[in-house]
Amino acid sequence: MIIKRYLVSNMNEALTRIRYELGKDAIIISQRKVRKAGFKGLFSGKLIEVTAAIENSSDSKKSNIKKQEDSFEDSLASIKKLMENTTKDYNIEDSNNKQQDKKVNSSLNKNEPKESLKNTKQDTIYKEVNEMKELLNKVIENTSKDEEVNTLKEKLDDIDIDEEFHDEIMEKVKHDLYEGIDEEESLRKIFENTFLDFKEEIKGKIVLVGPTGVGKTTTIAKLAGKLALVDKKSVGLITVDTYRIGAIEQLKTYAEIMNIPFKVVITIKEMEAAIESMKDCDVVLIDTTGRSSKNTMQISELRAFIEKANPDNVNMVISATTKNKDIISILKGYESLGYDSIIITKLDETTAYGSLYNIMKRSNKAIKFVTTGQNVPNDIKTLNKEEIARFILGEETLC
């Protein structure tokens, strides 16, 4: 907390200085009239000494939490006090009105139960007390639920789940809680049920597409190394990425190291010849130029190359560091290419893996591979849905 004292001639001057120096949230702690120090102060008018204070950010946060807790406690105390007072009022009123009740009872018809009117007031009071008890229980229940919702929302934010999916997830968790399933297990079940296992064999012509900077070329080199060196398949490499400086040389170097055929395609006509030259390969990997999802003309040009290649599988490559809002536009912009599965890159550059869920949820496509670094061919792997759920929940780390 910051505390300052001001020596002013009037309160208007004090308020002006306090607001300027401490801000509008500052509060006045005390004020008193004083004389100036020294001999001259004896013959001059009195001044006003004003003490003001303001909470710093951390104190303010703690204060707000304390105020909320105090407010809740005050609400419970008020309701309890009201219930006690109601009962006391009933006892006093019941004692004072015994004679009146007797008179009323004596005037009743002999055939009417004498206890009926006597119990009416008592039933009314009990009803009011019960209503208050129900209200108190609702206050406690709602407060507890609000705390659970806020805690769950904070957890979803921490693991980078898109806010658009929060309500859906929280509803499912709430349902599971009623079924006796705890929050952590419920979230794991939700994430596991969202992901699709990719079980297809990697063969034929495989195309990688995606925006610039997501790591398509490095990813295709990792795939080539995994398939050729680990899985012992015959692999061919084709690139149409003639725009980016160094892309061709990079893939050519990898192809020479792995001793696999490599072709550069500049025009659509050359695609057919390149594919034909690699017809004996088990897998032909085709690298494409990074395109902006917003540029429909570039996407159309890329689609022409893909259609000419007639691939068996088109993989959408997207970075785990992509903002949630951009994920929407990228996936939508590439829809016309008819991608079949997802490769998520750069998981080593993030500490929260909620993007796996966000991308899967928006694309509804299986995550085929994830990449976790720059090492070729080691930093590429497949994950099952149980593993992905553990990573999203922070139970394990990928890197």
N, C-alpha and C positions, 0 to 999 in steps of 0.2 A: 504494500500500500504506500502511496506517495502522499505526504502531509506537508502543507506549506502554510505559513502565517503571513498575513498582509496587514499593514498599518495604513489605514485610509481615513479620509475625512468624512465619508458617508458610505452607506451600503450600496448605492448605485455604482460607485467607483470600485467597491470590492467585488461585486458581481461581474462587472466588466473584465476585471483582471483575472478573476478565477476562471471564467469561461474561455478567455484567451489562452491562458497558460495551462489549465488542467482539462479543459473541455466541458461539454454540457452535462456530462455524467458525474461531475464532481459534486460533493455534498459539503455543506457547512457544518462543522463540528461544534464550534463555539464562537461567541463574539462578546467583547467587553470593551468598556470605555477606559482609556489610559491617557496619561499625559506624556508629552515628549520628554526624553531624558535630558538631564542637565538643568541649569539655572533658568534658561529661557522657558522651559516647559512649565514652570510655576505660574507664569503670567500669560500663557497662551491657552487656547481652547483645547478641550479634550479631543483625542482621536479615537478611532474604533479599531481594535485589534481583532481580526477575523481569521479563524483557523479553518482551513478547508482540506479535504482529502479525496483521493480517487483510487480505486482498485486497479492494479495492473491486470494483464490479460489472464494470467494463471489464477490470481486471487478471484477475479471476476467469475471465472468458470466454476471454481469451488464454491463461491458464494451463491451462484445460481442453483447449483445442485443442492446446497444446504437449504436455500429458500424453498425449493420444490419439496424437500423432505419435511421441512417445518410446516409447509402449507398442508401437506397430506396429514401430518400428525394433528394439526389444528382442526382439520375437517373431521377426523375421527373423534377427537375430544369434544367437539361441538355437538356431534350427533349423539354421543354417549351422554353428554350433559343434558341434552334435550330429552332423551329417553328417561333419565333419572328424574328430571323435573316434572315430566308428564306423570310418572308414577306417583311422585309426591303430591302433585296437584290433585290427582285422583283420590288419594288417601285423605287429604284435607277436606276435599269437597264431599267425599263419601261420608265423613264424620259429621260435617256441618249440616248435611241434608238428610240425616236419618229420619228426623221428625217429618220432613216434607214427604219422604217416600212412604212413611206409614200412612199419612193422610191420603196420599194418592191411592195406595193399596186398598184403603178402606172404602174408597169410592168406586172401586172396580166392581163389575158384575160378579156375582158369586160363582157363576159357571166358568169364568175366565181364570186361568192359573195365576195365582198371586205372585209367583216368582218371575213372571214374564217381564213386567215393567221394571222390577227390581234388578234384573240381570242385564237390562238393555244398556244402561250407562256403563256397566262393567265390561260388557262385550265390546262396546265402542272403544273404550280406552285400550283394552287388550289388542283390538284390531289395529289401532294407531301405533301401539308399541311394536307389534309384529311387522307393520309396514316399515317402521324405522329400522328394525333389525334387518329386514330384507334390503333396504337402501344401503345400510352399512356394509352388508356382505357384498353388494354389487360394487361399492366403492373399492373395497379390498380386492375383489376379483378383477375388476377392470384395471386397477393400478398394477396388479401382478401381470396381467396380460400385456399391458402397455410396455412394461419393463422387458418381458420376453420378446416382444416384437422389435423393440429398439435394439436389443442385444443381437438378435438374429440379423437385423438389417445392417448393423455395424459389421458383423462377420461377413456378410455377402459383399459389402463394400471393400473390406480388407482383402478378400480373395479376387476382387476385380470382376464380379458378376455384374453384367449390365443391369442398370436400375429398372429397365423395362420388364425384366423377368422376376423382380423381387416379389411382387404380389402373388404371382403364380406359385413360386417356390414356397413362400410363407403359408399359403393356403394348404399346400400339400403337407408341409411340416405340421401345421396345426391339426390336420386330420390324423396324421400318424401319432401325434402326442395323445390324442383321445384313444387311439388303438393300443397305447402302451409302448410305443416305439420312441426311444429318446431322440433328441434333436440331431446329434451327430450321425446316428445310424440312418435317420430319415434322409438327411442330406446326401449321404453316400448312396442310398437307394435311388434317389432322384437323379443324381448324376449318372449312375450306372445305367439306368433305364433310358437315359437320353441318348447315349452313344451307341453307334452301330459298329459291330465288329467287321473288320475287313478281312475276308478269308479267301479272296480270289488269288489265283496264282499269277505272278507277274510274268507276262509273256506278250509277244507281238509288238505292236507299235504303241509306244507310250509318249504322250505329249505333255509338257509342263507349260502352264500359262500363269500369268499373274502380273501385278503392277511392278514398276521399277523398284529396285532396291530391296526386294524381299529375299534375294539369294537363290534365284532359279538356277543359275549356272553352276554355282558351288554345289547345290543340291543334286543336280543331274550328274555331276562328277562323282559325288558320294554314292549315288545309285549305281552308276556304272562300275565303280570299284567294288561295291557289295555284291553285285550280280556276277561280275567277271572273276573276282579274286576269291570271294567267299563261297558263292553258290555255284561257281564253275560253269556259268552259262556263257555262250557266245553273244557278245554285245556289240552293237554298232551305235555310233554317235552322229547326229545331224544337228546343225544349228542354222537358224534363220536370223539370228541376232547379229546383224551386220551394222547396227547403229551404235552400239556401245563400244568405245575404244578398249581394246584388249580382250574382249569377250572371246573372239575367235582364237587368239593365241593361247588364252587360258585353257580352253577345252582341248585344243590341239596338243598342248603339253601333256594334259592328263591322258589323252588317247594314246600318245606315244609311250608314256610310262606303262600303261596297262596293256599296250600292244593290241589295240582294238581299232577297227576302221573308223575314219572320221570324214564327214563331208560338210561343205558349206553351201547353203542354198540361198541364192539371191532373188531369183524369180520363181514364180509358181511352176513354170515349166520344168525347172531344175529339180523340183521336189520329187516328181515321178521317177526321174533317173536315179536320184539318190536312194530312194526306197528300193528300187529294183536292184541296185548294186549290193544291197544288204539283205536280200531275200533269204539267205541261208542263216542269218543270225536268229538266235532264240528271242532276243529282245532288241528293239531299235528305240533308242531314247532320242527324243526330238526337243531341243531347246528353242524357245521363242523369244522374241523381243518384248521387253517390258512395255506395257501400254497403260495409259491412264484410263481408268474405268469410265471417265466422263467423256472421253473422246470417241464417239460412236463410229467415226470414219476409220480410225486406227483399229478399233475392234473388228470392224467389218473386213478390213484388209487382212488381219490376222486370221479371221474365220476362213477366208479363202485358202490360205496356206494349210490350215488344219483339215478342211474338207478334201483337199487334194491328197493329203497324206492318208486319209481314211483310217484314223487310229483306232486301236482296240480300247484305249482308255485315255481320257483327258484329265489331268490332275491340276486342280487349282492350288497354287502356291501362295500362301499368305503369312505374314510375319505375326508372331505372338505379341509384338510390341505395337501393333496397329490399334489406334483409338477405336472405341466401340462404335462411334458414329461413322467412322470411315469404313468399318467392316461391312456395314449395311450397303453403302454405295458401291464398294468394290465387288461384293458378291452379286449384287443386282446388275452391275455393269457388265459382268462376265457371263451372265446367264445365257446369252445368245450363243456362247461357245459350247454349251452343253457339257460342262465338266461333270465327271462321274464321281470323283473323290477329292479329298483335301490333303495337302501336305502343309504342316505348320512349321515354320522355321524360327530361328533365333530365340528359342526357349532359354538359352543361356544368358540372354540380355534382359530377362525379367525375373522378378521374385514372386510374382503371383500368376497362377496359371488359369484364372477364370476365363481368359480369352479362348481356351479350348472349348469351354461350354458355350460361350457366346457365338463362336464360329459354327460349331456343330448345330446349335439351336437354329441359327438363321439359314444355314445351307441345307440342313437335313441330309448331309452326305457323310459317309464314313471317313474318319481320319486315317489315311493310309500310312503316313510316316510323320515323324517329328524329327527336327534336327536340333542338336544341342551344342554346337560349336563349329569351328572352322576346319577341324581335322578330317581329311579325306583318306579312307572312306568310313572312319570309325564313328563319327558323330551323327549318325542317322539310325533311327530305331523304330520299331512298331510297338504300339501299346494296346493292350486290351482294355475294355471298359472299366474293369476293376482297378487297374493301375492308374488310369486317367482320373478316376474318382479320388483315389488316395492323393494324387499330386495336387488336384484342385483344392482339397481340404487341408493341404499343407502337412500331411502326415509323412510325406516323402518329398525329396527334391530330385529334379531331373539332372541337375548339374552340380 
